[in-house]
Structure formats: C-alpha cells, structure tokens
Amino acid sequence: MATNSVTLQGNALTLVGNQVEIGQPAPDFTVIDNDMQPVQLKDFIGKVTIISAVPSLDTPVCSAETRQFNELAGKLSPAVQVVTISMDLPFAQKRWCGAAKVDRVLTFSDYRDRSFGNSYGVLIDELKLLSRAVFVIDREGIIQYIQLVPEIAQEPDYNAVVAAIKELI
C-alpha cells in the first residue's frame, strides 16, 4: 500500500498502523468471532483467504459488499475462505448475518484490540473504524493482492479480487 489516507465522501481520513505490501508474509492478528472467541490469521493457513475489511456491516455499502462476497464465496473453490472484519461488536455481526442470510463469509470483530487494523494499516485514526480494503493471502500466508478502496463510500473492484484468486487456485 502506497498511501496512508482515504476519503469519506471526499473528506480526507488518516490511516494508522503498519502498511503491508504484496509478497510479504501476512502479519498475524487476533479478532473475535461471533461467539466471542479469539481467532487468528494462522487459523486459515492452508487456504487461500480473502479478507474484506469494512467500516460497519450496518451501512449500505458494507452490507452490499459483504453480501456480494457471500455470493462469490458460493462460487469459489472450497480451498478459498472469505472473511469480513469490522469494528462491529460480535453480537451485531451475528444479528446482521442472520438477517442478511450471509452464511458463507465468516465475520470477525476487531473491536477489542484493533489488532487487524493496526497490523494491516487500515485503522482510520479519526473514526476508529476500519477502512474499506481487500487482501488476498495465499495458502502459505503470503499477501498476494491488496486493494485499498480510496473512497470508502464505494465498493471494491470485485472482478480484480476474483482474478487474483483465480491465479492462486
């Protein structure tokens, strides 16, 4: 990632944390699942992992994005795991997934330690939310694709994500 800022409706926001780059080992992190249990990146080693970082599932763009990734997950190889991480509380994520019928994407919360946001450089300093970004990590835990969406009120380029995945499976 070559930038440490994004915009929200044209207003600049500062990203904090460590910026990651393609080709480097993906930093481990600890997030919380919908049952309040800690989960780490190392739990997904052996699968190609798509990590979709979003500000909040309860916003229209994040909701649309997570639903789109849920649909894509149903079409991808079982060797691919799709994960969405936000600052939403696990209770809210569980409720949202049930209401949205999202059952192929695993949702995790970074609310407790901001471990993911800081490790991947996508924590918005002013809002203490995650920026919109997509990371693809190969089976060995190496970052193979990064898409930091410059305007967080816009959805990512799904076709580019799918193209990156197809090169790995």
C-alpha positions as CSV (number, residue, x, y, z in Angstrom):
1,M,0.0,0.0,0.0
2,A,1.5,3.3,-1.0
3,T,-0.9,5.6,0.9
4,N,-1.8,6.3,4.4
5,S,-5.1,8.1,3.7
6,V,-8.5,7.5,2.2
7,T,-11.6,9.7,1.8
8,L,-15.1,9.5,3.0
9,Q,-17.4,11.5,0.7
10,G,-14.4,13.5,-0.3
11,N,-13.1,14.3,3.2
12,A,-9.6,13.0,3.9
13,L,-9.1,10.5,6.7
14,T,-5.8,9.2,8.1
15,L,-4.9,5.5,8.2
16,V,-2.7,4.3,11.1
17,G,-0.9,1.1,11.7
18,N,1.7,-0.9,9.7
19,Q,1.3,-0.7,5.9
20,V,1.6,-4.2,4.3
21,E,2.9,-5.0,0.9
22,I,2.4,-7.7,-1.7
23,G,4.9,-10.5,-1.3
24,Q,5.4,-10.2,2.4
25,P,4.2,-12.6,5.0
26,A,0.8,-11.6,6.2
27,P,1.0,-10.3,9.8
28,D,-0.9,-12.4,12.2
29,F,-3.7,-10.8,14.2
30,T,-6.3,-11.7,16.7
31,V,-10.0,-10.9,16.1
32,I,-13.2,-12.0,17.8
33,D,-15.7,-14.3,16.3
34,N,-19.5,-14.1,16.7
35,D,-19.3,-16.4,19.7
36,M,-16.8,-14.1,21.4
37,Q,-13.9,-16.4,20.8
38,P,-10.5,-15.2,19.6
39,V,-9.4,-16.2,16.0
40,Q,-6.0,-15.6,14.4
41,L,-4.9,-15.5,10.8
42,K,-2.8,-18.6,11.4
43,D,-6.2,-20.5,11.8
44,F,-6.6,-20.0,8.0
45,I,-3.2,-21.1,6.8
46,G,-3.6,-23.8,4.1
47,K,-6.5,-22.0,2.4
48,V,-6.4,-19.0,0.1
49,T,-8.0,-16.3,2.3
50,I,-9.9,-13.2,1.1
51,I,-10.0,-10.6,3.9
52,S,-12.6,-7.9,3.3
53,A,-12.1,-5.0,5.8
54,V,-15.2,-2.8,6.2
55,P,-16.2,0.1,8.5
56,S,-19.6,-1.4,9.6
57,L,-21.9,-4.1,8.4
58,D,-24.8,-1.8,9.3
59,T,-24.0,0.6,6.5
60,P,-25.4,0.2,2.9
61,V,-22.0,-0.1,1.1
62,C,-20.6,-2.6,3.7
63,S,-23.8,-4.6,3.7
64,A,-23.8,-4.8,-0.2
65,E,-20.1,-5.7,-0.2
66,T,-20.4,-8.5,2.3
67,R,-23.5,-9.9,0.5
68,Q,-21.5,-9.8,-2.7
69,F,-18.6,-11.7,-1.2
70,N,-21.1,-14.2,0.3
71,E,-22.4,-14.8,-3.2
72,L,-18.9,-15.1,-4.6
73,A,-17.9,-17.5,-1.8
74,G,-20.5,-19.9,-3.0
75,K,-19.0,-19.9,-6.5
76,L,-15.3,-20.2,-5.4
77,S,-13.3,-23.4,-4.6
78,P,-13.6,-24.8,-1.1
79,A,-9.9,-24.0,-0.9
80,V,-10.9,-20.3,-0.6
81,Q,-12.1,-18.8,2.7
82,V,-13.8,-15.4,2.7
83,V,-13.5,-13.3,5.9
84,T,-15.0,-9.9,6.7
85,I,-13.6,-7.9,9.5
86,S,-15.1,-4.8,11.0
87,M,-15.2,-2.9,14.3
88,D,-18.9,-4.0,14.8
89,L,-19.4,-5.9,18.0
90,P,-19.7,-9.7,17.6
91,F,-23.4,-9.6,18.7
92,A,-24.2,-7.1,15.9
93,Q,-22.3,-9.1,13.3
94,K,-24.2,-12.3,14.3
95,R,-27.5,-10.5,14.1
96,W,-26.6,-8.9,10.8
97,C,-25.5,-12.2,9.2
98,G,-28.8,-13.9,10.3
99,A,-30.9,-11.1,8.9
100,A,-28.9,-10.9,5.7
101,K,-28.7,-14.7,5.3
102,V,-24.9,-14.4,5.0
103,D,-23.7,-17.9,5.7
104,R,-20.5,-18.4,3.6
105,V,-18.5,-15.4,4.8
106,L,-17.0,-15.6,8.3
107,T,-17.4,-12.3,10.1
108,F,-15.0,-11.1,12.8
109,S,-14.7,-8.1,15.0
110,D,-11.5,-6.1,15.6
111,Y,-13.2,-4.0,18.4
112,R,-11.1,-5.4,21.3
113,D,-7.5,-4.8,20.4
114,R,-7.6,-3.2,16.9
115,S,-5.1,-5.9,16.1
116,F,-6.0,-6.4,12.4
117,G,-6.4,-2.6,11.7
118,N,-3.0,-1.8,13.2
119,S,-1.3,-4.8,11.6
120,Y,-2.6,-4.0,8.1
121,G,-2.6,-0.2,8.2
122,V,-6.3,0.2,7.7
123,L,-7.4,1.7,11.0
124,I,-9.0,5.1,10.4
125,D,-7.5,7.4,13.1
126,E,-10.3,9.9,13.2
127,L,-13.2,7.3,13.3
128,K,-11.5,4.3,15.0
129,L,-13.2,2.2,12.3
130,L,-11.5,0.1,9.6
131,S,-11.1,1.4,6.1
132,R,-12.5,-0.5,3.1
133,A,-9.8,-2.8,1.8
134,V,-9.4,-6.3,0.4
135,F,-6.4,-8.6,1.0
136,V,-5.8,-11.9,-0.6
137,I,-3.4,-14.2,1.3
138,D,-2.2,-17.5,-0.3
139,R,-2.1,-20.9,1.3
140,E,1.4,-20.3,2.8
141,G,0.4,-17.0,4.4
142,I,1.9,-14.6,1.9
143,I,0.0,-11.4,0.8
144,Q,-0.7,-11.8,-2.9
145,Y,-3.2,-8.9,-3.5
146,I,-4.1,-5.7,-1.9
147,Q,-7.0,-3.3,-2.8
148,L,-7.3,-0.2,-0.6
149,V,-10.5,1.5,-1.8
150,P,-9.6,5.2,-1.9
151,E,-13.2,6.4,-1.3
152,I,-14.6,4.3,1.5
153,A,-18.2,5.1,0.4
154,Q,-17.5,3.0,-2.8
155,E,-17.4,-0.8,-3.2
156,P,-14.2,-2.6,-4.1
157,D,-13.5,-3.9,-7.6
158,Y,-14.8,-7.5,-7.2
159,N,-13.6,-8.6,-10.7
160,A,-10.0,-7.7,-9.7
161,V,-10.3,-9.7,-6.5
162,V,-11.7,-12.8,-8.4
163,A,-8.9,-12.5,-10.9
164,A,-6.3,-12.5,-8.1
165,I,-7.9,-15.6,-6.5
166,K,-8.0,-17.5,-9.8
167,E,-4.2,-17.2,-10.1
168,L,-3.9,-18.9,-6.7
169,I,-6.3,-21.9,-7.0
